[in-house]
Every structure is written in C-alpha cells, then in structure tokens.
C-alpha cells in the first residue's frame, strides 16, 4: 500500500518550493449564539508529515498553535476542520477535510481530551496507528526544532487580549527563547532561561490533522486538472479513491 497521490504531489512541490508551507485552517466558532455558527480561518505553518511505515496510505499532517488561542476551544467543540493550501510555485491547491487532534502538555487539563480521543480512534484513521506513540516527546522535539525567536512567541501574554501598555510594554517581552543549560549558564541566567522555556513550552500545542477527503486542483500545465480523493476501505485495507472532476 503506497502513499496517496495527493501526498506525493505535496511532497514533490514543497521539495521545490521549501518556503511555501503556509496553510489556512478553517474552523467553526459557536461562542456567540446570537450570531449562530461563524467560520474562522487563520494561517498556520505546515511542520511535517507523519505516517506509519506499515500503512503509508494514511498520513497525518502536523502543525502547531498556542493553547490559549480561540481555535483551541473551537476545535475542542467541533474537532473537524478544512485546510486550504495554495502553492504559488506550482499553481496547485489542496483542500483537506480532516479530523483534528490537539496535543497539549500532559499537565494541561485538555490532555485528557486528547488521550481519550486517541484511545478511541477508529480503524481507518491515521491517528489510530499511533496509539502507542510517545506524543509528549514528539511535542517537545517539535518545539525544540523552532528558532529561538519563533519560540518566544509562545511566552507573550494571551494572544488576542488587549495590549496593556502599548508597544512600549511589548518591547519588554522575551525576544528569543534558548534552551536552558545548567552546565554553561550562570545560575541566575539559567533560572530565567528555564522559566521562559517552561512558559513557552507549556503553551505549545501540536495540531494533528487526520485527512479523510482531499480536493486537489492542478493548474500547473494545460489542461487544468482536478481530483477528489476520499478515504475508503477495500478488501479489508484502507486506500484513497480518486475521482477526476471538472476544475
């Protein structure tokens, strides 16, 4: 069982255009009953694929967010989303409908939600292949892979709250987060480095995207092409059924 064509197309594209890894994730906001459900969308960075060597047909997409952002509540209430990914370099668009899992620190109240959903993941979901994964280690390693300046964005005040004190106050926020090293740092420097490291890491959440439908539009060369991939089970094995449709 091989990787689905939509995934290999993404891999080929981002191998050519390594910086075109910004995706859009759309969710539903139900916190304002007087307005009804409100669509919300924001940009994310695609971090990596994760797939099982035994079942490459079922890949996961990995991104990240801050535990304090509104999207966390939206995805906890309605844990499905659509990802839109336009790659200008090849003029290709991928729209991915998926179940979404949020992985916070094991000490956070929402971790129980992740653990429960992971334990109950059904056959045919990619995440079910990783029930015995050391997810906390994967979360920490993903955080470590970020640049020091990017890490610092996780230790600001709560995103979206009023900026008390204006830009002068913002200048006081940590500009970088370096991993604390007790062997090389003076005691006070180490303690401060550890404080902001723990703060940033404590707010860092992996966003685990488990696709079940992908709409792939390819405008790279005439004629334009479009295919819709749906996950299906045939002869006891999961694969992707591809239907070519009008672009």
C-alpha positions as CSV (number, residue, x, y, z in Angstrom):
1,X,0.0,0.0,0.0
2,X,1.6,3.2,-1.2
3,X,1.3,6.8,-0.2
4,X,-1.7,8.6,-1.8
5,X,-1.1,10.7,-4.9
6,X,-2.2,13.9,-3.2
7,X,0.5,13.4,-0.6
8,X,3.3,12.7,-3.0
9,X,2.2,15.8,-5.0
10,X,2.6,17.9,-1.9
11,X,6.0,16.4,-1.1
12,X,7.3,17.0,-4.6
13,X,6.0,20.6,-4.6
14,X,7.5,21.6,-1.3
15,X,10.8,19.9,-2.1
16,X,11.0,22.5,-5.0
17,X,9.5,25.4,-3.0
18,X,10.6,24.9,0.5
19,X,9.2,28.2,1.9
20,X,5.6,27.6,0.6
21,X,4.4,25.8,3.7
22,X,1.8,28.3,4.9
23,X,-1.6,26.6,5.1
24,X,-5.0,28.0,6.1
25,X,-7.1,26.2,8.7
26,X,-10.9,26.9,8.9
27,X,-12.9,26.1,12.0
28,X,-16.4,26.9,13.3
29,X,-16.9,29.3,16.2
30,X,-20.1,28.7,18.3
31,X,-19.3,31.1,21.2
32,X,-21.8,33.8,20.0
33,X,-25.2,32.2,19.9
34,X,-26.9,35.4,18.8
35,X,-24.9,35.2,15.5
36,X,-25.0,31.5,15.1
37,X,-22.0,29.5,13.8
38,X,-19.3,31.7,12.5
39,X,-16.5,30.5,10.2
40,X,-13.0,31.3,11.3
41,X,-9.8,30.9,9.4
42,X,-6.1,31.6,10.1
43,X,-2.7,30.8,8.7
44,X,-0.5,28.0,10.1
45,X,2.8,26.6,9.3
46,X,2.9,23.0,8.0
47,X,5.6,21.3,10.1
48,X,5.8,17.8,8.7
49,X,4.0,14.6,7.6
50,X,3.8,11.7,10.0
51,X,2.9,8.3,8.6
52,X,3.3,4.7,9.7
53,X,5.9,2.7,7.6
54,X,3.4,-0.2,7.7
55,X,0.5,1.9,6.4
56,X,1.9,4.8,4.3
57,X,-1.6,5.3,2.7
58,X,-2.7,7.1,5.9
59,X,-0.6,10.1,6.5
60,X,-1.0,12.8,9.2
61,X,-0.1,16.5,8.8
62,X,1.5,18.2,11.7
63,X,1.2,21.9,12.7
64,X,1.3,23.8,16.0
65,X,-0.5,26.5,17.9
66,X,-0.8,28.3,21.3
67,X,-3.1,26.6,23.8
68,X,-4.6,30.0,24.7
69,X,-5.9,30.8,21.3
70,X,-9.7,30.7,20.4
71,X,-9.2,28.0,17.8
72,X,-8.4,25.5,20.6
73,X,-11.9,25.9,22.0
74,X,-13.4,25.7,18.5
75,X,-11.5,22.5,17.7
76,X,-12.4,21.0,21.1
77,X,-16.1,21.7,20.5
78,X,-16.0,20.7,16.8
79,X,-12.9,18.7,16.1
80,X,-13.0,18.9,12.3
81,X,-11.6,21.5,10.0
82,X,-10.7,22.2,6.4
83,X,-7.2,23.0,5.4
84,X,-6.6,25.2,2.3
85,X,-3.1,25.2,0.8
86,X,-2.3,27.2,-2.3
87,X,1.2,26.7,-3.6
88,X,2.0,29.5,-6.0
89,X,5.3,27.9,-7.3
90,X,3.4,25.1,-9.0
91,X,-0.1,26.7,-9.1
92,X,-1.6,23.8,-7.1
93,X,-4.3,23.9,-4.5
94,X,-5.0,21.3,-1.8
95,X,-8.2,21.5,0.3
96,X,-8.1,18.9,3.0
97,X,-11.1,17.9,5.2
98,X,-9.8,16.3,8.4
99,X,-10.4,15.3,11.9
100,X,-8.1,17.4,14.1
101,X,-6.4,16.4,17.4
102,X,-4.8,18.9,19.8
103,X,-1.8,17.7,21.8
104,X,-1.1,20.0,24.8
105,X,1.4,19.3,27.6
106,X,0.5,16.2,29.7
107,X,-0.1,18.5,32.7
108,X,-2.8,20.6,30.9
109,X,-6.5,19.9,31.5
110,X,-7.1,19.4,27.8
111,X,-4.6,16.5,27.7
112,X,-7.3,14.1,29.0
113,X,-9.4,15.0,25.9
114,X,-6.5,14.1,23.6
115,X,-5.8,10.9,25.4
116,X,-9.5,9.9,25.3
117,X,-9.8,10.6,21.6
118,X,-6.6,8.8,20.8
119,X,-7.6,5.7,22.7
120,X,-11.0,5.7,20.9
121,X,-9.6,6.3,17.4
122,X,-11.3,4.0,15.0
123,X,-9.8,1.7,12.4
124,X,-9.1,3.7,9.2
125,X,-8.0,6.8,11.0
126,X,-4.3,7.6,10.6
127,X,-4.0,8.6,14.3
128,X,-5.1,5.1,15.3
129,X,-1.8,3.8,14.0
130,X,0.0,5.9,16.7
131,X,-1.9,4.9,19.8
132,X,1.4,3.9,21.4
133,X,3.4,6.8,20.2
134,X,5.4,8.9,22.7
135,X,3.4,12.0,21.8
136,X,4.9,14.2,24.5
137,X,8.4,13.5,23.3
138,X,7.3,14.4,19.7
139,X,5.7,17.6,21.0
140,X,8.9,18.6,22.9
141,X,11.1,17.8,19.9
142,X,8.9,19.8,17.6
143,X,9.2,22.8,19.9
144,X,13.0,22.4,20.1
145,X,13.2,22.5,16.3
146,X,11.8,26.0,16.2
147,X,14.1,29.0,16.0
148,X,14.7,30.9,19.3
149,X,12.8,33.9,18.0
150,X,9.8,31.7,17.0
151,X,9.8,30.0,20.4
152,X,9.5,33.4,22.0
153,X,6.0,33.9,20.5
154,X,4.7,31.3,22.9
155,X,5.6,33.3,26.0
156,X,3.8,36.5,25.2
157,X,0.6,37.4,27.0
158,X,-2.5,35.6,25.8
159,X,-2.9,36.2,22.0
160,X,-5.8,38.5,21.1
161,X,-6.1,40.1,24.5
162,X,-5.8,43.9,25.0
163,X,-2.3,45.2,24.7
164,X,-2.0,46.9,28.0
165,X,0.9,49.5,28.0
166,X,1.1,49.6,24.2
167,X,4.2,48.9,22.2
168,X,6.5,50.0,25.0
169,X,5.2,47.1,27.1
170,X,5.6,44.8,24.1
171,X,9.3,45.7,23.9
172,X,9.7,44.0,27.4
173,X,8.6,40.6,26.1
174,X,11.3,38.0,25.6
175,X,12.7,38.3,22.0
176,X,14.2,34.8,22.0
177,X,13.9,31.6,24.0
178,X,17.1,29.5,24.2
179,X,17.2,26.0,25.8
180,X,18.5,26.3,29.4
181,X,21.9,24.7,30.0
182,X,22.8,24.4,33.7
183,X,26.4,23.4,32.8
184,X,27.2,26.6,30.8
185,X,24.9,29.3,32.2
186,X,25.4,31.2,35.4
187,X,22.7,30.4,38.0
188,X,20.6,33.4,37.5
189,X,20.7,33.2,33.7
190,X,19.9,29.5,33.8
191,X,16.9,30.1,36.1
192,X,15.5,32.8,33.9
193,X,16.1,30.8,30.8
194,X,14.3,27.8,32.3
195,X,11.4,30.0,33.4
196,X,10.7,31.3,30.0
197,X,11.5,28.0,28.3
198,X,8.9,26.2,30.5
199,X,6.4,29.0,29.9
200,X,6.7,28.8,26.1
201,X,6.8,25.0,26.0
202,X,3.7,24.9,28.3
203,X,1.7,26.9,25.8
204,X,2.9,24.9,22.8
205,X,0.4,22.6,21.2
206,X,0.8,20.2,18.3
207,X,-2.1,20.3,15.8
208,X,-2.5,16.8,14.4
209,X,-4.5,16.7,11.1
210,X,-6.0,13.4,10.0
211,X,-7.4,13.8,6.5
212,X,-10.4,11.9,5.1
213,X,-11.1,13.9,1.9
214,X,-8.7,15.9,-0.3
215,X,-9.6,18.2,-3.2
216,X,-6.5,18.7,-5.4
217,X,-6.6,21.3,-8.2
218,X,-3.6,21.4,-10.5
219,X,-3.2,24.4,-12.7
220,X,0.5,23.9,-13.5
221,X,0.1,22.9,-17.1
222,X,-2.9,22.9,-19.5
223,X,-5.3,21.4,-19.4
224,X,-6.2,22.2,-15.8
225,X,-6.9,19.2,-13.7
226,X,-8.9,18.5,-10.5
227,X,-9.3,15.3,-8.5
228,X,-11.2,14.5,-5.3
229,X,-9.7,11.8,-3.1
230,X,-11.9,10.0,-0.5
231,X,-10.6,7.5,2.0
232,X,-12.2,4.1,1.5
233,X,-11.9,0.5,2.7
234,X,-11.5,-2.2,0.1
235,X,-10.8,-5.9,0.8
236,X,-10.1,-5.0,4.4
237,X,-7.5,-2.4,3.6
238,X,-7.7,1.4,3.6
239,X,-6.8,3.4,0.5
240,X,-7.9,6.5,-1.4
241,X,-10.5,6.5,-4.1
242,X,-9.7,9.2,-6.7
243,X,-12.4,10.8,-8.9
244,X,-11.4,13.2,-11.6
245,X,-13.8,16.2,-11.7
246,X,-14.3,19.4,-13.7
247,X,-11.8,22.1,-12.5
